[in-house]
Amino acid sequence: MNITDVKVVKRESNQLRGFATIIIDDSFVVKNIKIIQGKNGLFIAMPSYKLKNGEYKDVAHPLNTETRTQLEELILAKYNEEFSEGENEQHEQISEHSSRFDNEEDEED
């Protein structure tokens, strides 16, 4: 199995951090994989539906630990790449603005 594409979107609500879509072998798509913040960090939850008794059933899920680990690593890496860069750019812009302000104060002295 080859994951040929991973897309993530940020949607924050309680522990939910976003959703992922994966494409397998350029021919099969799995949507609505949840990215959740747990006590020990981020993890994924496969797409599911609610039964009449209130329980949830997965629509699709990995059959073994190795596949689950591969999916989780790819999805969380993409999530961190997409959203850490934006936060870093924002921090750099603030730092750059602060540096310019500091330089202007130095010139006035």
C-alpha angles and dihedrals in degrees: 000000000000122000101216099179139016124190125183134189126192117236115160121199123142104313094346113106101172150306132268135204121199131193118209120208091341087284113073129052130202115191135186099037103164123227107210134186109228133178090269098040137278123340137166131245119200120236112280145171131220121249123217089256091058097255122125126232124198115243090204131359142167116269096216142031094248093059093044090051091049092051094046093048093049095045096045092045090053091046092051092045094050098044104029091057092054091050091047092050090050090050091048091052091051091047091048091051091048091050092052090049091050091050092051090053090050091052092053093057 
